[in-house]
Amino acid sequence: MKSIPAWTVPLRDWQRRAWSAVLTHAHRDFLAMATPAAGKTRFALRTAHDFLAKQAATRILVVCPTNHLRTQWSDAAGRIGLQLDPALTNDQGSEAPDFHGAVVTYQQVSLAPEIFQRTCRSKKTLVILDELHHAGDGKHWGKALRNAFEQAVFRLILSGTPFRSDNNPIPFIRYEQGESQADFSYGYTEAIRDSVCRPILFPSYEGELTWLSDGREHTATFQDGLTFDRQRERLKTALLQESWLGPVITDAHAQLTRLRKEEQPDAGGLIVAMDQDHARWVAELVGRITGGKAVVAVSDDPAASRVIEEFSEHKKQQWLVAVNMVSEGVDIPRLRVGVYGTNVLTEMYFRQVVGRFVRMQDGFPKPQRAWLYLPKDPILVHYARQIKAERDHVLEDLMPAGQRDLFGRVTVSTNEYVPLTAVARMDTLIGEDEPKTEENGAAAVEPPVSLHDQKRDLRDSHRLLVGTVARMSGIDHRRLNAELIARTGSRVDQATVDQLQKRIQLLERWRDRGYDGKR
């Protein structure tokens, strides 16, 4: 094994505290949850360096979700003197002896867990599991990981978002009532306070949307209560219509132009699209609106990692359009403006997208705010308000991963969905906290949101969800409310904010996975 250089890289306060917690940890599994962009990679590398320097481990193995992140991990380790092979194949089995270790993907491990098992048995291996909730993506991945790394000397688990134990078991995690329990946590609230992360604002857009589905025409705004299927069709209609998405991109580009002129000359923008066809259409739309070419990165393109890397370094490029390439882990600090142009409605995915914009940069004026433009879909608005309020809560998927990509060109049929028209209008800026200037020049401070208003919004969401779950399950409202009282301890009219949020989480789970009546 190569020699270990001395550690010389400064750590943030939370990174030092997390590292100290690892040193005194009594078990072989340590789950560190830190908000996206807080610096989990450096903390993990400090831990790895310590294990190698003390010979508690003789090699490091990082397991991450994508091939692009393999290169990113290797580059980050190289900058502090640790050499990790990002191209290790299962045919090789083990990296060359001049490496300190390697970086592989979860899928790679699941294909041949016995190879990694043998290596962990023969060499003292520290395993870093980056965003381990991905182990639940494949039915057999959890079992494969357990077999592969059962004999690792230590397993350091990283996550930017809390996660739950759902259908597929995730190994090495301690759960209480189905919720993952971290050994160290560093939230968005703390990161804002420490100037580690930027505050983010959410301009949300209304619109009247029309589409065909099940043989008839539907028209609705985002404020109208709909079934979940119709709600998804409404969102998709907005994202497929130039008359809706065009004005949103126009406003987002105006914000990016202002930032590049007044604050950060290399500021960049990101639009998260639904799928490859949608991404290319969006890129063409960006070109027509801005007069410049948007960069496109899609997961099926073998050059996607290089495209993202070039965009990160090419300061003149303004817009990147991507599909499932930048949801988590990808580091492009110059991103300041985004458009949520996908119909993925999971809270974890939404927060991962938010994480692409909140990394603070040195050398630019604070607070370095970021903007994520989004449809005023009630689910997305609910997430945005939670982030704005900097609340700590349990994150769970609202849609199965297999339902993420709903984009598809369809022909007119009495049973198919067809988007017809959509017109966008700016409606609400979620997260705005700067004083407003009145006509006479005096500053008018916007009053804080009252507890009453918070509960009113939560009860509105609750009422829509109760109706949806009752229709989908065939259970009457009285029985449903009795079950909610039993689980949360209060009637809806007497519920605290926490109890209302718990009710909403239960209803969302029942809506997406079915009501099973189990506690």
N, C-alpha and C positions, 0 to 999 in steps of 0.2 A: 504493500500500500504506500502511496505517496506520503511524504511528510506533511504535517499540518502547520500552516503559517499561523502566526499569532493573530488573534482577533483584534481589529483596530476600528471597526465600524461603530459609530455611536448608535445607541438604542433610545427609543422613546420610553417615557416613564412606564407606560402599560406593558411594553415589551420586556423591560427589566423585571417588572413584577410577575409577569407570566413565566418568564424564564426561572425566576426564583421559586415559583410554585412548582415547576417541573422538578427542580433539584430536590425538593422536600417531599415529593409525591411518593406514596407507598406502594402504588400498583403499577402494572406494566402498560396501562391504557390511560391516556390523558387527553381529554377533549377540551380544546381551546376554541371558544366562539368569539370572534371579533368582527365588528361591522365591516362590510366591504370597503376597501381602500385604506384600512387602518394600518396595514403593514404586517400581515400574518406571515408572509414569506420570510422576512428578515428575522422575526422571532423564531420561526422554525429552524432557520439556518444557524442561528446562535445556539440553539439547543443541540443541533447536529454537530456543530463544531466542538461543543463541550464534551459530548459523548466520545468523539474521536480523540480529542486531546487527552482525555482521561482513560482512553482505551476501554471504556465501557462498551463500545461498539467498534468494529473494524471496518464497517461499510455502512453507507446510507442508501436507502431505496425510497424514492418518492413515487407515490401512485396518484395520478391526477386524471381528470375527466377526458382531456383531448390531447391530440398530438401537438397542437400549437402550444399548449401549456407545458409540454415536455421541454420544448426549446426555451421557453421563458424561465422555467425553473433552473435549467442548466446555466443560462446566461447570468441569472441572479446569483447563483452559487459561485460561478467563476469570478464574479467581481469581488468576492471576499476570500478567494483562494481555495475554494472547494470545487473539485472537478467531478461533475456528474455527467454520465453518458446519456444523452437524450435519444439515442438511436439504437439502444439495445433491443435485440430481437429475441424471441423465444427459442430460436434455433441456437443462438449463442449461449443462452442460459445464464451467463455471468459476464460482467463487463471486464475489460482488459485491466491488468494490475496497476496501470498508471492512473486509474480513476479512483476517486474516493467512493464511488457508487454510481447509481443510475437513476433515470426517471422513466417510468412506464405508465401505461393507462390501465384503468379498471378492466376494460374489455380484454386487454392483453393478458392480464392475470387470470381472468375467468376462463380463457381458452386453454391454459396449461398451468393450473395451480401447483401441480406436482414439481414443476421446474423451480418455482420460487420456494417451495417447501424445502427442497434439497439444498438450495443455496443458503436459506436461513438456518438450516441445521448445521451446515459446514462452516459458516462464517457468522460471527456475532453482528446481527443486522438491526439497525435502528430504522423502522419503517415510518414514513410520514404519509398519512392518508389525507390528501387534500380534497375538501368538499365530499366527505364520505357518504353523504346522503345519496350520491350517485350509485352507491352499491345496491340501492333499491330499484334501480332502473331495469335490471335484468333479473329474471326469476331465480336463477341459480348463482348470481354474483355473490350474495352474502355467504353462502356455503363455500364457494371457491376461495374467497378472501380469508375465511377462517382457516381453511385447510392450508392455504399458502403461508400465512403469517402467524400461525399459532405459536411457533417457536422463536419469533422475533424477540430480541432482548427488551425492546420498548416500542410502543406504538403511539406516535404523536398524531392526534386527529385534529384536523382544522376544519372550521366551517364559518362562513360569513352569515349564515342564517340558521336559527334553530330548526329542528325537524322532528317529525313524529315517527313512531313505529306503526307502519301501515300493513299492507299485505305482504311485502317482502322483507324478511328480517335483515337488519343491518348489524353486523357483528361488532364487538368491542365497545358497544355503547351501553351506558347505564340509563335506564328509563324509570320514570315515576309517572304512573297513570298515563302511559303512552307517550310522554314527552321526554326528549333527550335532556340529560342533566350534564351541564358543563362543569369542568373542574376549574375553569377560569373564563370569565366573560368580560367583554369590553364592547359596550353598546354605542349606538349612533349618538345618543345624548352626550356621553362622555367624549366622543370624538369631536363633536362640535365644540364642546367646552374647551378642549385642549388644542383647538385649531388644527387638528389632524384631518378633519373632513370639512368640506364646504356645506353650507346650508343650501337646500334646493327648493325651488318654487315650481308649482305645477299649474301652468295656464291650461284650463280645461275648456273644451269647445262643445257647444250644443249643436243642434241642427235638426231639420225635419227630414226624415229618411223614409224612402218608399222602396218596397221590394215585393216580389212575388214568391209565395211559398204555399204549398199544399193547395194549389189551384186557385188562390185568391190573392188580392193585393192588400198589403199591409202598409200603414203609414204611422209613424210614431216619432216622438222626440226622445232624448235620453231620460227625460223626467217621467215618462209614462211607464207604469207598472206592466211588465210583460212576464210570460213564462221564461224559464231559463233558455229554452231553445230559441224562442223569438228574440230574446235579449242578445244571444250570440249572433243571430242573423242581422239584427239592427247594427251591432258593432261592425260586423263584416261589411255591411252595405256602406258605412261611412268610409272604411279603409279602402274600398274598391272604387270610389267615385272621385274623380278629379275635382268636381265641384265642391266636395267636402275637404279632401286632403290637401288640395292645392292652396286654399287660404291658410291652412294651418302651417304648411311648409313655408309659405310666404312670410308669415309672422315670425316663425322660428329663424328664418334666414335674416330677417331684419334685426333680430336680437343678436345673432351671431356677428353680423356686420358691425353693429354698435360695439360689441365686445372687442373685436379685432382692431377697431379704430381707437377706442378710448381706454381699454384696460390691458388686453392681451393679444398682441399681433398674430400669434400662432393659434388662437383658439379654434377648436374644431367642433363639428357637429356630427351626430350619429342618429340615423333613423333605423329602428328595428322593424323589419318587415315580416310578413307571414311565411313566405316561401320563396323559392328561387324566381319563379315567374313574377311574383309580386315585387320582389326586390329590384328586378331589372326594369319593370314598369315604373316603380318609384324613382329609380335613378334617372330615367328619361324625363320624368316630371320635374325633378330637381334641376336638370339641365335646362329645361324650358323656362323655369321660374327664375333661376339665378344666373343663367348664361354661362355657368361653369360646369365641368364634368364631375359627377359624383363617382366615388370609388365603390365597387360592389364586392362584398366578401360573402360567399355562401359555403356551407359546410361540404357540399359535394365537389367543390373545386379544389383539386390538389394543391393549387397555388394560394389558397385562401390565407394561410398563415403568413406567407410572404407579403401578400396584399396588405394585411393588417399591420405588419411590421413597417412596411414602407409608408403607410398612412401615418403611423405614429411618428415617424421621423421627418416626413415631407411636410414642412410647416405651411407651404402654400396651398395644399389641398384642404378644402373646407368641409366637405361632406363625405361621410362613409355610410353606405347602406348595407346592412348585414342581416343574416338569418342564422340564429342559434350559434353565432361565433363569438359574441361578446357578452353573453349573459352573465358570465362570472369569470373572474381570474384574469382576463385579458387587461393589460395595463396600458392605457392611452391617456396619460394625465392631462393632455391639452383639451380633452373633451369638456365642453361647457354647456352645450345646447343639444337637446335630444327631442325626438318625436317618437312617441310610443305608437308605432304603426302596425302592431301585431295583435292578433286576437287571442293570444295566450292570456288566460285569466287566473293563473295561479299566483298567489301572493309571493311565493318564493321567487318565481321568475321575475315578477315586477320589482322586487327589492334588489335582485341581482342586476337588473338593468339600471336601476337608480344608482347602484354602486359604481357604475362606469363613469359617473359624472362628479362624484363627490371627493375625489382625491385632491387634497390641497397641494399647491405648488409654491415653491419659494420664488421670490423675485417679483411677485405681482401683488397689487394692493388687495387688502382684505376688505370684506369677507369673502371675496371670490365666489359669489353666488353662482349656482348653476340653474338651468331651466329644463324641465322635461314637459313637452307639450303633449296633451293626451285627450282622447275623447271623454266626454262627461258621462261615461258608462258608470252606473252606480257602484259596481264592484271596484273599478279602478279608482274612483273618487274616494271610496272607503279606505283603500290602501294609502292613497296620497294623504288623507287627513290623519291617518295613524302615524305616518312618517313625520308629517308636519308637527304633530303633537309629541313626537319623539317618545312614543310609548314602547315599552317592552312587552311583548306578547308572543304567544306561540304561533308559529307560522305553519300552515298546512296547505297542501295542494287543493285547489278547487276544481280542477279538471284533470283527468288522466293524461299522462304525457302523450299518449297516442292520439289525442284529440287536438293537439296544438295547431296543426296545419290544416285549416279548413278552406284554404284558397283553392279554387278550381274553376276553370271556364266551363259554364254549363249552357245548355240550350233550353229554350223555352219549353216547359212541360207542365202539366197540371199538378204534378207532384214534386217538382223541384224548386229549389231556392234560386231566385234571380234578382240581383240588386238592380234598382231602377234609377232613383235620383237621391241626391243628398246635398244639402247646403249647410256649410259650417258657419257658426258665429261664436266669437269669443264670449264666454259666459262668466267664468269664475277663475280667479287667480288664487290657488290654494297655497298657503304658506307665506303670503306677503306679510312682511313685518316692518316695512319702512314707513315713516310718517308720510301722510298725503299732504300735498301743498294746495291750499285753497287759493281762490282768485286774488285775494288781497296779499298773498305771499306768506301768510302765517301757516305754521305747521299744524295740521289737524291729526291728532293721534287716533288711529283706529282702535276702538274699544276691544278688549279681549273677548273671546267667545265665552258666553255664559254657560254654566253647567246645564241650564235649562235647554239652551240651543244644542249642546252636545247630545243630550238625551233625546231631544226631538229628532235629530238626524238618525240616531241609532234606532229609535222606535220606528221611524219610517222604513229603514232597511229591514228591521225585524218583521214588520207587518207584511212586506212584500214576500219575504222568505217563508213566512208561515203559510201564506196562500199558495206559494209554489209547491212546498213540501206536501201540503194537504192534498193538492190536486194530483201530484205524482204518486203519492203513496196510497191514496184512498182513505186516509185516516182523518176523522173529523177534527175540527179545530179544538174542541173541548179536550179530547184525549191528548192531542199534541201539546196543548198548554199545560195539562196536568204533568206530562212527562218533563217538560221544561222546568216547571216549578220544582219537581223532585230533584232534578239535576243541578239546578242553580240556587235553590233556596228562597226564591222570591217570585211573586207575581210580577208581570211586566210593568204595571203601573207603580210598583214599589221598588223596582230593581235599581241598584246602583249602576254606575257606568261599567264597572268590571262585570257585574252580573249580566248586563245587556250585551256586552261584548262576548261573554261566554255563550249566551243564548244564540247569538249570531253565528259563532263558530260551530255550534252543534247543528244548527239549521243548514248551514252551508255544507257540512259533511253529509247530512242526510239527503240533501238535494242531489249531491254529486255521486254518492255511493249507495244510496238507498237507506231507508229507515229500518234498522234491525231490532230495535227495542231493547238493546243491551246497554247496561250501565258501563 
